[in-house]
Amino acid sequence: MRFSSRRAAASTATQLFCLLLLLLCVPAAPAGAAPTGPAAQVGAERLAAIDSYVRGRMGATGAPGVSYAVVGPDGPVHRRSWGSDGRGDPVTADTPFLWGSVAKPVTATAVLTLVQDGRLRLDDRVVDHLPDFRFGGPGHASRVTVRHLLAQTAGLPGSATFAVADCFDADCPRPAERVGALDDVRPLGPPGTRYAYTSANYLVLAAVVESVTGRPFAEHLRRSVLDPAGMDGAIADRASARRRNLAPGHQYLWGRPAAIADGVDDGGASYGYLGGDLNDLAAFASLQLRQGRTADGRTVLTPESVRLMREGNRTADGAGTGYGLGWRVGGLDGPLDDAVWHTGGTPGYSAMLFLLPERNLALVLEQNLYGLLQDEAVMEIGFGAARILADGRAPEGGASPSLYHWAVWGTTVPAAALVLAAGRSALLLRRPAAASRRTVSTVLWCLAGGAPLIALALVADRMGPGQLANWVPDVAVSLWTAVAAGAVTALLRIALAARGARGRGRGTGPAPGPVPQSVAGTPDLPMSPRGPSSVSELRPHPARPGRRTGSSRSGRLLRNRSGSPDRRR
């Protein structure tokens, strides 16, 4: 018994000695050392290069606030936030943003959870869940499937977005009530034959999900994806935006960012009005890097669902679309040719998410600035940062916002000219009527005044006047000003021409009177504009000493007084 106790004690001592030896042989990580795993393969120099690049692009575009993170399967490995929000408060990792179309892979994840549960099939016809869906007529609508909507191949054109999206009113209709606006939209082709990116596809998906679940889309999204992924602060509707105290986003006004965008589409979480802080977006990226599994091992997406989402689709003729189910797949130059990604923008906000599956890393970025006509320049910050993350090389040059400048100044300058023309026309109308003809100038002014109205009609046919104000407010203000000033100018010029025509009809020449006759062909002397006050004014003054008296010219003037015309009117 005593022997056994000694053996047990010796065994325990041996184990403790081996454990102590192991601890001594493994070097301790110094304080502040870079984390191991995905962060270790990035390196401090590369992370510093990303920081520098992002700060540089902030200055180039004027972005007031930016927050970004490099993410691994276990969460962020590097985070940075700079600038201020729309209320002037500092941007931190807890500052909420809207994500725009980065919502689409989140929505696709929520749809596939229903497919995995057997409550929905990818090849289900949309009309089986939405009987009022009549896009393209009954023949076309009956062939559109859930898969077509997810893959952006339902035949909906890009302009269909403006028919159903970006509703900021308090009483905006639910997604199912908006699909009727697509009835008169002309399809690009039969379902599955043409790829066209449009948020309208994902709004219809929200209506399908609400029909299947019997809940608002935002509620299903939170239960199926946001909560399991740990996206606790995510914004999915107007109420959650208020809870997170979402600040206004920034839009360009004549080249300078202004915090004027504060609209949230209460039924738009499926296609663009989803958001949250940097930790929320990083949590979704980590979920995707873990192949759809939560941090505690639960399954949100099966491996098959992950594959379907990241596999590029093809149209009926075999052409690649570059779009999976909610993800953009490839389509970028090296080293991002294998990236799975999405970008997004709403009025005032933009976001980007890049998955680098071969490196088991992701990059997420949010900024409180967006301009529809400056999309390339604004989004370049994410593409450049992702390239540095992938191979350490910063991109050269930068996107030019020339399209924006052409649009805003191409409408502002004519608007200012027409305002001045309207003011000048009003002054001319207050003056006495002129006898000159104004037909040609009136026609030209009417054409100039009507040009902005024609331009507005073309824009309205494409996106609608309200959507123009949502996305490019400075161009909208200039165009509406040009329309109003042009209409006023045209009306005033027509009034001037009409008054001139009436004056010519009444005659505007000098009043008739006796024709003056000169004696011996000698011309009359000029008179005062007021005319003589008496006959005595026409008589010669008596001669003064040392001064010659008037010659016969003054005598002729005296003799002519009775035949001189009256110059007073």
VEXKE-598193 format. One record per residue (C-alpha): residue in one letter; x, y, z; residue number from 1. Coordinates in Angstrom, 2 decimals. Example, Ala and Ser with C-alpha at 12.3 -4.5 7.8 and 13.67 -1.06 7.14 Angstrom:
<nodes>
 res    east   north      up   n
   a   12.30   -4.50    7.80   1
   s   13.67   -1.06    7.14   2
</nodes>
This chain:
<nodes>
 res    east   north      up   n
   m    0.00    0.00    0.00   1
   r    2.84    2.33    0.89   2
   f    4.69    1.22   -2.27   3
   s    1.72    2.08   -4.46   4
   s    1.49    5.53   -2.94   5
   r    5.16    6.15   -3.66   6
   r    4.70    5.04   -7.31   7
   a    1.70    7.35   -7.74   8
   a    3.60   10.28   -6.28   9
   a    6.59    9.59   -8.57  10
   s    4.27    9.44  -11.60  11
   t    2.65   12.75  -10.71  12
   a    6.06   14.37  -10.19  13
   t    7.19   13.08  -13.61  14
   q    4.10   14.57  -15.32  15
   l    4.60   17.93  -13.64  16
   f    8.27   17.93  -14.66  17
   c    7.36   17.20  -18.33  18
   l    4.71   19.95  -18.33  19
   l    7.20   22.44  -16.86  20
   l    9.81   21.45  -19.47  21
   l    7.25   21.93  -22.27  22
   l    6.32   25.41  -21.02  23
   l    9.99   26.40  -20.83  24
   c   10.66   25.21  -24.38  25
   v    7.78   27.18  -25.94  26
   p    8.66   30.90  -26.19  27
   a    6.18   33.25  -24.68  28
   a    4.49   35.74  -27.04  29
   p    5.66   39.26  -26.26  30
   a    3.10   41.82  -25.18  31
   g    1.45   43.51  -28.12  32
   a    2.56   40.83  -30.61  33
   a    0.49   40.39  -33.75  34
   p   -2.14   37.67  -33.44  35
   t   -1.47   34.26  -34.88  36
   g   -3.55   32.61  -37.61  37
   p   -4.98   34.77  -40.42  38
   a   -3.56   37.99  -38.99  39
   a   -0.04   36.58  -38.96  40
   q   -0.07   36.07  -42.76  41
   v   -1.02   39.70  -43.33  42
   g    1.81   41.36  -41.44  43
   a    2.02   44.72  -39.73  44
   e    3.50   46.46  -42.77  45
   r    0.64   45.41  -45.00  46
   l   -1.95   46.50  -42.46  47
   a   -0.19   49.87  -42.15  48
   a   -0.26   50.16  -45.95  49
   i   -4.02   49.58  -45.95  50
   d   -4.44   52.23  -43.25  51
   s   -2.45   54.74  -45.28  52
   y   -4.33   53.98  -48.49  53
   v   -7.75   54.29  -46.86  54
   r   -6.82   57.63  -45.28  55
   g   -5.59   58.86  -48.65  56
   r   -8.82   57.92  -50.42  57
   m  -10.82   59.62  -47.67  58
   g   -9.04   62.83  -48.52  59
   a   -9.49   62.34  -52.27  60
   t  -13.26   61.86  -52.09  61
   g  -13.99   63.99  -49.04  62
   a  -15.54   61.07  -47.14  63
   p  -16.38   62.42  -43.67  64
   g  -16.25   59.05  -41.90  65
   v  -14.82   55.60  -42.67  66
   s  -14.63   52.39  -40.66  67
   y  -12.97   49.19  -41.91  68
   a  -11.69   45.83  -40.69  69
   v   -9.62   42.89  -41.83  70
   v  -11.54   39.82  -40.74  71
   g  -10.70   36.18  -40.11  72
   p  -12.97   33.22  -39.29  73
   d  -12.92   34.18  -35.60  74
   g  -13.66   37.87  -36.11  75
   p  -11.78   41.10  -36.80  76
   v   -7.98   40.94  -36.67  77
   h   -7.46   44.63  -37.49  78
   r   -9.90   47.54  -37.16  79
   r   -9.66   51.24  -37.85  80
   s  -12.17   54.10  -37.79  81
   w  -11.66   57.75  -38.72  82
   g  -13.65   60.94  -39.19  83
   s  -17.09   61.98  -38.00  84
   d  -20.70   61.04  -38.59  85
   g  -23.52   63.20  -39.91  86
   r  -23.98   64.84  -36.50  87
   g  -20.30   65.61  -36.00  88
   d  -19.62   62.79  -33.52  89
   p  -16.42   60.73  -33.95  90
   v  -16.75   57.54  -35.99  91
   t  -15.87   54.39  -34.04  92
   a  -16.32   50.66  -34.55  93
   d  -19.75   51.08  -32.90  94
   t  -20.99   53.77  -35.31  95
   p  -23.90   52.47  -37.43  96
   f  -23.91   52.77  -41.22  97
   l  -26.23   51.60  -44.00  98
   w  -24.80   48.93  -46.31  99
   g  -26.70   49.34  -49.56 100
   s  -26.54   46.26  -51.78 101
   v  -24.23   44.42  -49.40 102
   a  -27.66   43.46  -48.05 103
   k  -28.11   41.11  -51.01 104
   p  -25.81   38.26  -49.85 105
   v  -27.43   38.56  -46.41 106
   t  -30.87   38.25  -48.02 107
   a  -29.73   35.29  -50.12 108
   t  -28.54   33.61  -46.92 109
   a  -31.97   34.12  -45.36 110
   v  -33.72   32.69  -48.44 111
   l  -31.48   29.62  -48.47 112
   t  -32.29   28.89  -44.83 113
   l  -35.91   28.42  -46.00 114
   v  -34.72   26.18  -48.82 115
   q  -32.71   24.08  -46.36 116
   d  -35.78   23.76  -44.13 117
   g  -37.89   22.56  -47.07 118
   r  -40.27   25.54  -46.87 119
   l  -39.16   26.92  -50.22 120
   r  -37.48   25.57  -53.33 121
   l  -35.13   27.42  -55.65 122
   d  -37.20   26.36  -58.63 123
   d  -40.53   27.41  -57.12 124
   r  -42.46   29.74  -59.39 125
   v  -42.88   33.20  -57.93 126
   v  -46.58   33.27  -58.85 127
   d  -47.14   30.24  -56.61 128
   h  -46.30   32.45  -53.64 129
   l  -47.34   35.84  -55.10 130
   p  -50.45   35.42  -57.26 131
   d  -50.43   39.16  -58.05 132
   f  -46.97   38.98  -59.65 133
   r  -47.61   39.82  -63.32 134
   f  -44.29   41.18  -64.53 135
   g  -44.10   40.86  -68.31 136
   g  -47.61   39.45  -68.55 137
   p  -48.95   36.08  -67.38 138
   g  -46.79   34.12  -69.82 139
   h  -43.55   35.64  -68.57 140
   a  -44.42   35.93  -64.88 141
   s  -45.45   32.27  -64.66 142
   r  -41.90   31.19  -65.63 143
   v  -39.95   33.35  -63.19 144
   t  -38.52   31.29  -60.31 145
   v  -36.88   32.06  -56.97 146
   r  -33.54   31.07  -58.50 147
   h  -34.01   33.64  -61.28 148
   l  -34.55   36.37  -58.71 149
   l  -31.49   35.41  -56.66 150
   a  -29.29   35.17  -59.79 151
   q  -30.59   38.43  -61.34 152
   t  -31.84   36.63  -64.48 153
   a  -35.61   37.18  -64.17 154
   g  -35.58   39.57  -67.13 155
   l  -36.11   42.71  -65.04 156
   p  -34.11   45.68  -66.41 157
   g  -31.89   47.79  -64.19 158
   s  -34.32   50.70  -64.36 159
   a  -36.97   48.59  -62.60 160
   t  -35.22   49.46  -59.34 161
   f  -36.62   52.99  -59.45 162
   a  -40.18   51.70  -59.79 163
   v  -40.20   49.85  -56.45 164
   a  -37.26   51.00  -54.32 165
   d  -36.25   53.90  -52.06 166
   c  -39.57   54.73  -50.44 167
   f  -39.01   56.98  -47.43 168
   d  -42.59   57.88  -46.52 169
   a  -44.08   56.75  -43.22 170
   d  -46.83   54.83  -45.02 171
   c  -44.71   53.06  -47.64 172
   p  -46.38   49.88  -48.94 173
   r  -45.03   46.47  -48.01 174
   p  -42.95   44.58  -50.62 175
   a  -45.92   42.51  -51.82 176
   e  -47.87   45.70  -52.48 177
   r  -45.07   47.16  -54.60 178
   v  -44.68   44.34  -57.10 179
   g  -47.68   45.63  -59.04 180
   a  -45.49   48.52  -60.21 181
   l  -43.59   45.97  -62.32 182
   d  -46.63   44.91  -64.35 183
   d  -45.93   47.35  -67.17 184
   v  -42.14   46.91  -67.20 185
   r  -40.95   45.35  -70.44 186
   p  -38.81   42.20  -69.92 187
   l  -35.32   42.03  -71.39 188
   g  -36.03   38.50  -72.51 189
   p  -37.43   35.18  -71.28 190
   p  -36.43   34.23  -67.72 191
   g  -32.93   32.84  -67.53 192
   t  -31.74   34.30  -70.84 193
   r  -30.42   37.71  -69.76 194
   y  -28.50   38.90  -66.72 195
   a  -29.39   42.38  -65.45 196
   y  -28.56   43.61  -61.98 197
   t  -31.49   45.32  -60.27 198
   s  -32.69   45.68  -56.70 199
   a  -36.22   44.94  -57.92 200
   n  -35.36   41.20  -57.94 201
   y  -34.54   41.30  -54.23 202
   l  -37.60   43.32  -53.30 203
   v  -39.72   40.59  -54.94 204
   l  -37.73   38.03  -52.91 205
   a  -38.71   39.85  -49.72 206
   a  -42.36   39.55  -50.74 207
   v  -41.89   35.81  -51.37 208
   v  -40.27   35.33  -47.94 209
   e  -43.08   37.22  -46.22 210
   s  -45.62   35.02  -48.01 211
   v  -43.85   31.81  -46.95 212
   t  -43.14   32.79  -43.35 213
   g  -46.14   34.97  -42.60 214
   r  -43.79   37.48  -40.95 215
   p  -42.22   40.79  -42.02 216
   f  -39.02   40.16  -43.91 217
   a  -36.94   42.01  -41.31 218
   e  -38.19   39.65  -38.59 219
   h  -37.29   36.52  -40.56 220
   l  -33.91   38.01  -41.42 221
   r  -33.14   38.65  -37.78 222
   r  -34.18   35.15  -36.66 223
   s  -32.48   33.24  -39.45 224
   v  -29.23   35.17  -40.01 225
   l  -28.58   38.26  -37.92 226
   d  -28.99   36.78  -34.45 227
   p  -27.20   33.46  -35.16 228
   a  -24.28   35.32  -36.78 229
   g  -23.90   37.63  -33.78 230
   m  -25.02   40.74  -35.67 231
   d  -26.74   42.11  -32.59 232
   g  -26.70   45.78  -33.64 233
   a  -27.91   45.29  -37.19 234
   i  -30.44   47.74  -38.68 235
   a  -33.25   46.09  -40.65 236
   d  -36.06   48.65  -40.58 237
   r  -36.90   52.20  -39.57 238
   a  -37.47   51.25  -35.91 239
   s  -34.03   49.67  -35.49 240
   a  -32.46   52.68  -37.27 241
   r  -34.01   54.90  -34.59 242
   r  -32.78   52.63  -31.82 243
   r  -29.24   52.77  -33.19 244
   n  -29.51   56.56  -33.58 245
   l  -28.44   56.38  -37.21 246
   a  -27.00   59.75  -38.28 247
   p  -27.70   61.30  -41.69 248
   g  -25.39   60.19  -44.47 249
   h  -23.51   62.49  -46.82 250
   q  -24.24   63.26  -50.45 251
   y  -22.43   65.57  -52.81 252
   l  -23.78   69.09  -53.30 253
   w  -21.78   70.78  -56.06 254
   g  -18.72   68.71  -55.20 255
   r  -18.83   68.97  -51.41 256
   p  -20.26   66.32  -49.04 257
   a  -23.31   67.42  -47.07 258
   a  -25.16   65.48  -44.33 259
   i  -28.59   65.57  -45.96 260
   a  -29.52   61.89  -46.44 261
   d  -31.63   60.52  -43.60 262
   g  -34.18   58.31  -45.34 263
   v  -34.71   54.62  -44.56 264
   d  -36.98   52.38  -46.63 265
   d  -38.93   50.44  -44.00 266
   g  -39.45   47.56  -46.44 267
   g  -36.03   47.73  -48.06 268
   a  -33.78   45.54  -45.90 269
   s  -33.74   42.84  -48.58 270
   y  -32.10   44.98  -51.26 271
   g  -30.29   47.89  -49.62 272
   y  -31.61   49.34  -46.38 273
   l  -29.78   46.93  -44.09 274
   g  -27.00   48.21  -41.88 275
   g  -25.15   48.14  -38.63 276
   d  -21.75   48.94  -37.17 277
   l  -18.35   47.57  -38.16 278
   n  -18.66   44.62  -35.78 279
   d  -21.98   43.58  -37.34 280
   l  -20.59   43.56  -40.87 281
   a  -17.45   41.75  -39.71 282
   a  -19.63   39.11  -38.00 283
   f  -21.35   38.33  -41.31 284
   a  -17.97   38.08  -43.06 285
   s  -16.75   35.66  -40.38 286
   l  -19.90   33.54  -40.80 287
   q  -19.10   33.23  -44.49 288
   l  -15.44   32.39  -43.84 289
   r  -16.61   29.61  -41.49 290
   q  -18.64   28.21  -44.40 291
   g  -21.97   29.18  -42.88 292
   r  -21.39   27.96  -39.32 293
   t  -21.80   30.12  -36.24 294
   a  -19.06   30.68  -33.68 295
   d  -20.57   27.97  -31.43 296
   g  -20.84   25.45  -34.26 297
   r  -24.48   25.80  -35.32 298
   t  -25.31   25.58  -39.02 299
   v  -26.81   28.57  -40.77 300
   l  -25.78   27.51  -44.28 301
   t  -24.96   24.01  -45.43 302
   p  -21.86   23.42  -47.57 303
   e  -24.17   22.96  -50.58 304
   s  -25.82   26.33  -49.97 305
   v  -22.43   28.01  -49.64 306
   r  -21.36   26.45  -52.93 307
   l  -24.50   27.59  -54.74 308
   m  -24.13   31.13  -53.46 309
   r  -20.52   31.41  -54.64 310
   e  -20.87   29.63  -57.96 311
   g  -21.24   31.94  -60.93 312
   n  -24.42   31.40  -62.92 313
   r  -24.84   31.17  -66.68 314
   t  -27.61   32.29  -68.95 315
   a  -29.46   29.93  -71.28 316
   d  -26.88   30.47  -74.04 317
   g  -24.00   29.57  -71.70 318
   a  -22.70   33.08  -71.08 319
   g  -21.34   33.68  -67.59 320
   t  -23.04   36.32  -65.49 321
   g  -20.39   36.90  -62.83 322
   y  -23.15   36.62  -60.23 323
   g  -23.95   33.72  -57.93 324
   l  -26.88   33.73  -55.52 325
   g  -26.47   37.08  -53.83 326
   w  -22.70   37.31  -54.42 327
   r  -20.61   38.78  -57.20 328
   v  -18.13   36.10  -58.19 329
   g  -14.76   36.98  -59.73 330
   g  -14.79   39.57  -62.47 331
   l  -11.89   41.53  -60.94 332
   d   -8.27   41.74  -62.03 333
   g   -5.62   39.87  -60.11 334
   p   -4.99   39.42  -57.28 335
   l   -8.77   39.63  -56.68 336
   d   -9.75   37.28  -59.50 337
   d  -10.87   34.66  -56.97 338
   a  -12.69   37.10  -54.67 339
   v  -16.33   36.72  -53.69 340
   w  -17.62   40.20  -53.08 341
   h  -20.33   42.80  -53.10 342
   t  -20.53   46.57  -52.87 343
   g  -23.49   48.74  -52.05 344
   g  -24.72   52.29  -51.77 345
   t  -27.80   54.09  -50.54 346
   p  -28.28   57.86  -50.56 347
   g  -25.59   58.98  -48.13 348
   y  -23.94   55.64  -47.28 349
   s  -21.82   52.94  -48.92 350
   a  -20.22   49.65  -47.91 351
   m  -18.01   46.89  -49.34 352
   l  -17.33   43.26  -48.43 353
   f  -14.59   41.14  -50.03 354
   l  -14.11   37.47  -49.21 355
   l  -10.69   36.01  -50.10 356
   p  -11.43   32.29  -49.63 357
   e   -7.94   31.06  -50.53 358
   r   -6.44   33.29  -47.85 359
   n   -9.26   32.70  -45.37 360
   l   -9.55   36.47  -44.95 361
   a  -12.11   39.15  -45.62 362
   l  -12.17   42.92  -45.77 363
   v  -15.21   44.97  -44.80 364
   l  -15.52   48.73  -45.13 365
   e  -18.23   51.31  -44.42 366
   q  -18.35   55.03  -45.17 367
   n  -20.97   57.70  -44.65 368
   l  -20.73   59.06  -48.20 369
   y  -22.19   58.05  -51.54 370
   g  -22.80   59.70  -54.88 371
   l  -24.51   57.87  -57.72 372
   l  -22.47   59.72  -60.34 373
   q  -19.28   59.28  -58.31 374
   d  -19.74   55.57  -57.67 375
   e  -16.36   54.53  -59.07 376
   a  -14.40   57.13  -57.14 377
   v  -16.26   56.43  -53.87 378
   m  -16.00   52.63  -54.15 379
   e  -12.34   52.62  -55.14 380
   i  -11.40   52.82  -51.48 381
   g  -12.61   49.25  -50.92 382
   f  -11.16   47.76  -54.09 383
   g   -7.76   49.29  -53.40 384
   a   -7.72   48.15  -49.78 385
   a   -8.67   44.61  -50.83 386
   r   -5.83   44.52  -53.37 387
   i   -3.32   45.54  -50.74 388
   l   -4.68   42.85  -48.42 389
   a   -4.33   40.26  -51.19 390
   d   -0.79   40.99  -52.39 391
   g    0.53   44.07  -50.60 392
   r    0.61   46.33  -53.66 393
   a   -1.27   49.61  -53.64 394
   p   -3.15   50.47  -56.86 395
   e   -1.87   53.37  -58.90 396
   g   -3.90   56.43  -59.89 397
   g   -7.49   57.06  -58.98 398
   a  -10.91   57.16  -60.54 399
   s  -11.97   60.49  -62.01 400
   p  -15.36   61.98  -61.07 401
   s  -15.65   63.61  -64.50 402
   l  -19.15   62.23  -65.14 403
   y  -20.40   63.90  -61.99 404
   h  -18.83   67.24  -62.86 405
   w  -20.26   67.15  -66.37 406
   a  -23.72   66.40  -65.00 407
   v  -23.81   68.91  -62.15 408
   w  -22.17   71.84  -63.96 409
   g  -23.84   70.94  -67.24 410
   t  -27.17   71.62  -65.53 411
   t  -26.10   74.37  -63.12 412
   v  -24.59   76.71  -65.73 413
   p  -27.66   76.63  -68.04 414
   a  -29.90   77.07  -64.99 415
   a  -27.99   80.19  -63.94 416
   a  -28.07   81.54  -67.51 417
   l  -31.82   81.02  -67.74 418
   v  -32.39   82.73  -64.38 419
   l  -30.48   85.77  -65.68 420
   a  -32.40   85.62  -68.95 421
   a  -35.71   85.54  -67.09 422
   g  -34.68   88.61  -65.07 423
   r  -33.62   90.52  -68.20 424
   s  -36.87   89.60  -69.96 425
   a  -38.86   90.94  -67.00 426
   l  -36.98   94.26  -67.20 427
   l  -37.61   94.50  -70.94 428
   l  -41.31   93.97  -70.36 429
   r  -41.42   97.03  -68.09 430
   r  -39.93   99.30  -70.74 431
   p  -41.94  101.04  -73.50 432
   a  -42.85   98.82  -76.42 433
   a  -40.28   98.71  -79.18 434
   a  -41.19   98.62  -82.82 435
   s  -38.54   96.10  -83.85 436
   r  -39.45   92.57  -84.78 437
   r  -38.78   89.83  -82.19 438
   t  -39.99   86.71  -83.99 439
   v  -36.63   84.99  -84.44 440
   s  -35.31   85.80  -80.96 441
   t  -38.59   84.69  -79.38 442
   v  -38.39   81.31  -81.11 443
   l  -34.79   80.86  -79.99 444
   w  -35.60   81.76  -76.38 445
   c  -38.56   79.39  -76.36 446
   l  -36.32   76.59  -77.61 447
   a  -33.70   77.40  -74.97 448
   g  -36.34   77.54  -72.23 449
   g  -37.91   74.28  -73.30 450
   a  -34.64   72.30  -73.43 451
   p  -34.48   71.68  -69.63 452
   l  -38.07   70.45  -69.69 453
   i  -37.15   67.93  -72.38 454
   a  -34.13   66.82  -70.34 455
   l  -36.30   66.41  -67.23 456
   a  -38.82   64.35  -69.21 457
   l  -36.04   62.01  -70.37 458
   v  -34.75   61.60  -66.81 459
   a  -38.26   61.06  -65.47 460
   d  -38.81   58.33  -68.04 461
   r  -35.67   56.58  -66.79 462
   m  -35.81   57.02  -63.00 463
   g  -38.54   59.49  -62.06 464
   p  -38.14   63.04  -60.70 465
   g  -38.39   61.87  -57.08 466
   q  -35.60   59.34  -57.50 467
   l  -33.42   61.96  -59.16 468
   a  -33.72   64.07  -55.99 469
   n  -32.93   61.02  -53.84 470
   w  -29.72   60.10  -55.63 471
   v  -28.31   63.29  -57.21 472
   p  -29.88   66.21  -55.31 473
   d  -27.65   68.92  -56.76 474
   v  -28.41   67.88  -60.34 475
   a  -32.11   67.71  -59.44 476
   v  -32.07   71.25  -57.99 477
   s  -30.24   72.61  -61.03 478
   l  -32.52   70.84  -63.49 479
   w  -35.72   71.95  -61.77 480
   t  -34.38   75.51  -61.54 481
   a  -33.55   75.44  -65.24 482
   v  -37.04   74.17  -66.06 483
   a  -38.73   76.92  -64.01 484
   a  -36.46   79.71  -65.29 485
   g  -36.75   78.45  -68.86 486
   a  -40.54   78.43  -68.70 487
   v  -40.62   81.96  -67.26 488
   t  -38.18   83.19  -69.89 489
   a  -40.21   81.67  -72.73 490
   l  -43.46   83.19  -71.45 491
   l  -41.92   86.65  -71.01 492
   r  -40.40   86.56  -74.46 493
   i  -43.73   85.58  -75.97 494
   a  -45.34   88.50  -74.10 495
   l  -42.68   90.87  -75.46 496
   a  -43.24   89.65  -79.00 497
   a  -47.02   89.99  -78.67 498
   r  -46.71   93.54  -77.37 499
   g  -44.36   94.44  -80.20 500
   a  -46.83   93.03  -82.72 501
   r  -49.65   95.14  -81.28 502
   g  -47.46   98.23  -81.46 503
   r  -46.72   97.63  -85.14 504
   g  -50.42   97.18  -85.81 505
   r  -51.24  100.59  -84.33 506
   g  -48.27  102.26  -85.99 507
   t  -45.38  103.74  -84.05 508
   g  -43.95  106.29  -86.55 509
   p  -43.95  110.13  -86.04 510
   a  -47.24  112.03  -86.12 511
   p  -48.16  113.48  -89.53 512
   g  -47.67  117.21  -90.06 513
   p  -46.90  119.82  -92.76 514
   v  -43.78  119.18  -94.77 515
   p  -41.23  121.92  -94.09 516
   q  -40.22  124.03  -97.04 517
   s  -36.93  125.90  -97.25 518
   v  -36.36  129.11  -99.10 519
   a  -34.03  128.81 -102.07 520
   g  -33.18  125.29 -100.96 521
   t  -31.39  126.46  -97.84 522
   p  -31.80  124.03  -94.91 523
   d  -33.56  125.15  -91.76 524
   l  -31.59  125.98  -88.68 525
   p  -31.83  123.46  -85.86 526
   m  -34.20  124.38  -83.07 527
   s  -34.33  123.61  -79.41 528
   p  -35.91  120.26  -78.73 529
   r  -38.65  122.04  -76.84 530
   g  -39.48  124.25  -79.84 531
   p  -39.85  128.06  -79.72 532
   s  -41.88  129.50  -76.88 533
   s  -42.93  132.52  -78.96 534
   v  -42.54  134.05  -82.37 535
   s  -40.14  136.58  -80.95 536
   e  -37.60  133.86  -80.42 537
   l  -37.34  133.54  -84.18 538
   r  -36.62  137.23  -84.78 539
   p  -33.04  138.42  -85.06 540
   h  -31.68  140.45  -82.19 541
   p  -30.70  144.01  -82.94 542
   a  -27.07  144.56  -83.72 543
   r  -24.78  145.31  -80.87 544
   p  -21.76  147.61  -81.08 545
   g  -18.71  145.80  -82.37 546
   r  -20.73  142.76  -83.51 547
   r  -21.90  141.82  -86.96 548
   t  -25.59  141.53  -87.44 549
   g  -27.14  138.37  -88.75 550
   s  -26.89  137.80  -92.45 551
   s  -29.65  136.84  -94.77 552
   r  -29.67  133.39  -93.07 553
   s  -31.47  134.86  -90.07 554
   g  -33.84  136.54  -92.39 555
   r  -34.61  133.26  -94.07 556
   l  -35.17  131.76  -90.67 557
   l  -37.72  134.52  -89.95 558
   r  -39.48  134.03  -93.21 559
   n  -39.60  130.25  -92.65 560
   r  -41.15  130.28  -89.22 561
   s  -44.65  129.70  -90.49 562
   g  -43.61  126.55  -92.34 563
   s  -41.40  124.97  -89.71 564
   p  -42.67  121.66  -88.29 565
   d  -43.67  121.43  -84.63 566
   r  -41.07  119.19  -83.01 567
   r  -42.96  118.87  -79.74 568
   r  -45.07  115.74  -79.23 569
</nodes>
